[in-house]
Every structure is written in C-alpha cells, then in structure tokens.
C-alpha cells in the first residue's frame, strides 16, 4: 500500500514533513526542489501530498526490497509471470468527489499548460487486451484531462483500435499505488502483464478490483473512472526529464465520470524533472540493457546515470576478456534502449556509481581515434533538445576499458 510505504519512510527517518499550509500552484514544487528526499505536505488545500517517494536509487531499492547494487541483477531474472487476485471491492471505504478541482493537483512552473496529474497509472482495456502505464494528464476542467499518449506505445495502440471501431476506450486512473506497482507500470513488459510483473517482484499476488466501467485496478489512494473518445485538446507545455519543455501537441481527452478516494487520502505527485521522474522513467531500461549486453560480454552492472537524466547516458561495467567486447556491448545497449545517446563501457575496477571514477576511466583509458564509436543519423529521443530537426541524432559509444595486452600498466595504486 502507498500509505504503508509512507509510514515506513517516516519510521526510518527518511520522510521530511511540512505541516504549514502550502499552495499547489508553484509553491509546493519550489519547496520540493530544495530537498532531494521523500516529502509529505500535510496541508495542500486541506489534502496531504507526497513527493519524491522514489526520488533516489536508495529509495527505489527500499521499495523493491533489493540492495541498490543488485537492482539490475535481480530484476533481470524476474519475468511477468506472477499471479493476480480479483476481489469484489476495495478493502478500504471509498468516498466520492464531485470534480477534479477538489483535488490538490499541482501547477509546477509558470509556462505549464495547466495543472498536471503526474503519477496517475492509466489502466485501459479493449478487445480483451489490458494495459497499465503512467501518462501525464493536463487538467482541462473539472471533468476532463488531456492525456499525453506516446504514439505506438500500448495505451495508444488500444486507443487507436477503439477509435477505428468507433468505440470509446474505458480507462481508470489510479493515483497513490503501492510503489512496486508504480515501478511495474513504468516497465516494458508485454501488454496486460504489468500487475503480474509487480506480483513477481513482490513474491505475492497483487489484488485487483473491478470498477463500474469494467477496468480492474489495484488498491489506490485516489481513483478516476472515465473513457477516451475522439476528442482532442492541446497538451503542454510540460517540463520533461531534461528540465526543458516538451512540445505542445493535440492529445486525446479523458472524460472523467467518477472520482473516488480513501478516507484521509495521500495524493502522490511526481515532480517534473525530479529524481523520482528520472528514476521511474529510466531505471526500468537497465535490466533490458543488462540482458542484451550479457550476450556479448561478462557484464557486472548497468546504470543510467544521473547526469544523463537517467535516460540518455548508460554506464556499463564489464569483466573484459576480448578486445572486441566493448563495441559489441555498446551496440547491444543502443538496441535495448533506443533513446540512449551515449554509452560508456568501463572495467570492473571502476565504480559506475561514482562520476569521478568514470571520468578517470575516460581520462586514462580512452584514445579517441580507436575507442570512440560514432553512429550518425540514428533515431533520437524527442526529449533531447539538441536532436536534429528531422528527429535524428548522432550516438557515441566510449570504450573506456584497459588494453588487455598492457593491463598491468593500468593497475591503480590502492591504499
């Protein structure tokens, strides 16, 4: 449960709490940007609001009950083969609200298109196929939000199928879910397997209950029921993980038909470009890179680095056996995470959690004429403001490993 994790953070001294009244318009974001850890605001227009609950790799490790250094190794062995349990109704009493304006939905920055729901898991089903994933939702009025649906992703696929059949796509938005379920909804698993993946991580069945519109949803703090039809609305601006504004686009509208919440709910907000935003968007790719790179080398660990917004830069630590391995690993990483822009491969004596150690490897183990692997005219990430106007980019892989024949010359003095 979401509230249970908040309680755990409080008991462990990892929750910073603010009891004075705070405005949801700009003020909460400004206060949160001064503090990297988990925070709970007790009075945001009379509501409790939690932010940054998975804002660091350490907090994610706590939620997943996995040591920080073992996240990639453990998750790379877990498939989406867990079981779920359908229950008749929520175990907690749910209270009905009248419209979205009653909720403490945040407006983050001056040039935002409006107030945004940022942690809502949008759960949809069409033609017997289900999906659960996070989409940012810009409030239009008390009963409508514009949903950013990335083209070609699972929710958009279901929406396109329903639209082609001239049907509405039923959806539910779950806000404030168990952190493991939140993480699972951010992963790239087969359609309809997000909750099964969460069950596999937890080692126990995730409970789901069926809403009035037929969608099955896990326990949550706040629940929005509705549907998507053919109506479109401008969505944006919105600050994305790079700290820059994403484009404004015409996007589908979710019509909200019912709003429910627990007694004394905690609203969860993922702050734009925050650690939590980057962790949830990027870290699910690490096990995918690890598994693909393992085909070509003995990979010890993989992280998407903070400096690369946990999305554009991968650091890969290997135990090198052949000179050809680093380039093969670089290509594997680009295959596993197509939005990657730069990859650095280092030896097993380099701490990939230390930017200084990685820079040391680049300084002492790289010769640009043979260790830089450049791939021009590749598909770029729409989140990279330096991408070319046609959407392409030039990707670079850096082999920052020792030459095997001269490895003794690279040995570092230890004290």
N, C-alpha and C positions, 0 to 999 in steps of 0.2 A: 504494500500500500504506500501511496505517496506520503501520507501523513506519518506513517510509521518511520519512513526514512528521515523525514524532518526531525522526528523525535530522537532518532539515533544520532543525528548530527549534533543536536543540542546536548545530549548526554555525553558525547565525546568531545565537547568543547569546540566544535567545528562550525557552529552556526552563529553568525553575527546578527543581532536582533535590534530593530529600531521600533520603538513604541510610540514616538510622536507622530502626528498626522503628516502624511506625505501625499503630494498630488500625483496622479497617474500621468499627467501631462508634463513631460520633460524632467520634473524634479526627481522622480524615482530613478530614472536612468542616470542622471547626473550623479546622484549619491552612490549608485551601484558601481559606476565606473571608477570610483576611488577605492574600491575594495574588491579583491580578486576572489575571495572565498564565498561560500554559501551565505545567503542573507534571507532574513524573514522580516518583512514590514508588517506591523500589526494593525495599521490604520491607514489604508488607502481607500478613501471614500467609504470607510467603515468595513473594508474587507482586509483579509490577510493575503499578502502576495509574497511568494518565494521566488528568488532568482539565483542563478549560479549554483544550483544544487549539484550539477555535474560539470562544474566550471574548470576543474583541473583533472589531469590524468589520475591523480591520487583519489579524488572523489569518485571518479568512474570505477576505479579498482575496488573501492569500498562497496559501491552499489552492486557490482558484479561478483563480489567476494572472490576476487582474483588478485594476487600480488601484481603491482604495477609492471614489473619487469616480465611477467608471464602472460600479460593480456593477449598478445599475438599468438603465443604458443597454444594457450588454452582454447581461444575462440576458433583457431584454425582447425581444431579437431571436433568442433560441435556442428552438427547438421540440424536442419529444421525438421527434425523427426520427433519432437516432443508431442505430448497429447494435451488436449484442452478439455475442459469440463463445462458443459452447458448447464446453467442453473436457471431457475424460474424467474427470479427477480433480483435486484440489487440487495445485498445484505444490509446496506445502510439505507435509512429512510432518505428519499429524495424529495426536495421541495421545489415547487415550480416558480420560475421567474417570468416576468412579463416581456421584457425586451433586453437587447444587448447593452443598452445604456446603463442598466443597473449593475453591470459587471465592471470590475476595475481594469478595463482594457487600456493598455499603455499607448501613449504617443511618445515616441522616443526622441526624435530630432525635428528641427524646425521645418525642413523641407520634405518631411514624410508626407505621403499621400493621405494619411489619416491615422486613426488608432489601429493597432495591429494585434491580433491574436497570433502568437508565435510558437506556442508549444502544443497546439491542438493536433492530435492524431486524427486525420481524416480517414474514416473507415467506410468503405463502399463495397457494393456487391451488384453484379449484373450477370445474368446468364449463368448463374451458379459459380461464378468466379469472384473471389473476395480480394480485397487489398487494404492494407493499413500503412499509412505513411504521413509524415509531418508536412504540412503546407502552410505557408504564411497566409493569413487571412485578413484583408483590409476591411474594416467596418465601413459599410455604406450608410446604413441606418439601423434602426432597432431590430430589423428582421432580415437583413441582407449583409453578406460579406462577399468580397471579390477574392477568389482563391487562385494563387499562383500555381498552376499545374504545368510542370515542365513537360514539354512535348515529347512523346514517345515513352514516358515513364508509365508505371502501372495504372495510377489513377486516371491519367489522361487517356490511356487505352480503353478503360472501362467507359469513361465519359464519351469517347468517340463512338464506341459501339452502341451505347444508348441513344446518342444523338442520331446516328444513322438509322436506327429503328424508330425514330420519332418518339422516344420514351424519355421519362425523367430518370436520372440516376439517384437512387436513395443514398443518403450519407448520414453519418453520425460524426460529430467532432468531440473527442474525449480530451479534457484538459485536466492535468494533475493525475497522472497514472503512476503505477509502480515504475521506478527508474529502469528496471531491467526491461520492462515492456517498452518504455520510451526508447531505450537503446535499440531494441529489436526492430522497432518501426522505422529506424534510420538505416537499416542494413539492406543489402541487395540479396534478397532471398527470393525463391520462386513465388509467384502470385499466390496470395492466400496463406502463406506459411509464416508470417511474422509472429503470430501468437504461439505457434508451435515451436518456433526458434526460441522465443522467450521461455517457454516451458523447459526446453532442453537446457538452457543456461541455468535456470533456477533449480532444475532437478525435480520439479513437481509441476503438476498440471495447472495452467492458468485458467481461472474461471471466467466465463463469458455469460452475459445475459442478453436476451433478445429485446430490442426496443420495439416500439409500436410500428415503425416502418420496416421491421424485419431484420435490421442490421444487428449483428452480435457484437457486443462491446465489453471490454474489461472494466472492473471497478475503477471509478474515477471521481475526482472532486466535483467537476462540472461537466455537464453533458448537453450538447446541442444536437437536436434532430432536425433533418431537413432533406433537401433534394437539390440537384443541379438540373437546370433545363438549358435552353438555348440562349438565354440572356447573357450578354457580355457587359463588362464595365472596365474602365481604366483602372489598373492596379499599379501602385507606385506613386512617388519614389519610396524606396526602401533601402536601408544601408545593409549590404551583404557582408560576407565574412572578411573581405579585404578592407573593410572600413570605408568603402566607396559606394556610391549609389548605383543600384542596379537599374536597368531600363524600365520605363513605364510601358505597359502592354495592355491590350484588351484581353481580359481573362474571364473565365466562367464565373457566374454568380451562384452562391449557395443561398437558397431561401430557407430561413430558419423557421420551423413550425412549432418547436417546443424547446424550452430551456429548463433544465433541472440541475439541482446541486444538492450536495450533502448538507447536513447541519454544520454550521461553523466551517465552511469550506476554506481551503487554501488555494488561491489562484496561482498557477505557475506561469511565469513569463520567461522566455528565452531572449535575452537582450541581444540586439543585432551586433554582430562582430565581437561578441564576448567570448570568453573561453568556453562557455557551455555551447554556444553556437558552433564554434570550430570543432570541439570535441565530438559532438554528435554528428556533424556533417562529414568529418574526415576520418576519424578512427575506425569506423566500420570498414574502410577500404584496406586497413593494414593487414588483416588476415588474408584477404584476397591477394594482395601483393606477395605476402609470405608464401602462400601455397603455390603461386605461379613461379616465383623465383626459386623455390626449392627444387624445381625440376632441373635446374642448371647449376646449382652450387649448394654447398652446405651453409644454409642461412641461419644465423643465430638470432637476429631480431630485426624488426622493421618499425620505424615510426614515421609519421607525417609530422614535420617539425612545426613548432610554434611560429618561427619566423616566416615560414611558408604558409601561414594561415591554416595549418593543419589540413591542407588540401592540395597545394601546388608543389610542395617540395617533399620528397621521400628520402630518408636516410636508411641505408641497408647495411647491416653488419654481417660479414661472411667469414668463414674459415677457408681461405683461398687455397686451392690445390692445383689449379691450372691458370695460365695467364689469360686464357680466353673467357674465363668465368665472369668477370665483372661486366663486360659488354653484354653478355647473354642475360645477366641479371637486370641490367638497365632496360633492355628491350622487354623483358618479362614484366617489369614494373609498369612500363607505359601501356602494355597490353591489358594488365589487370585494372588499372585506374587511368582511364583515357583523358581525364582532365589534368593529370600530372604535367608539370612543365619542366622541372629539374629533378634529377636523381643523383645522389652521391652514394657510392659504394665504398665502404671502409673495411679495414681488417678487424679481427676480433680483439685487438688490444686497444681499440678506440671506443670510447664511451659515447654512444649515439645520443644519449640524453644530455650530453654536455656540448653546447655550441662551440666552446673554446677547443675542445678535443677534436671535433670535426674540422674546425678551421685549421688546427695544427696538421691534420692529415692532408688537407688540401695544400697547405704551405710546403710540406716536406716530402710528399709522395706523388705529386702531380707534375707531369711535363705536358704542356698544352698541346704540343704537336702530335702526341700519341695517346694521351689519356682523356682528351675531350672527344665525346661522340655527339655529333651535331645532326639533328633531324629537322630539316626545314619543311615548311608547308604542311604542317600537321594540324589536325583539328585542335583548336584552342578552347579554353574554358571561357564561357561568357562572363565569368566573374573576374577575369584578368583584364584590367583597364588598358594594358599595353598590347592586347591582341590586335591583329591587323583588321582593317575594315571588312574584309571578307570572312572574318571569324577564324582565320588560321593563325598559327604561331610557330616559332622555332623552338624545339625542345633540345635540351642538353643533358647528357649523362656524363658524370665525372667519375673516373676510376681513380680513387684516392687510396689505392692499396699498394703495398710494397711489391717490388720486383722479387719474385721467388728466388732467382739466382743470386741476388745480393741481399737477402733478407737480414743477414747478420749486421749489415751496415745501417739498418733502420731500427735496431734494437734500442729501446729507450731506457735510460737510467732510472731506476726506482730507488726510493729512499725508505 
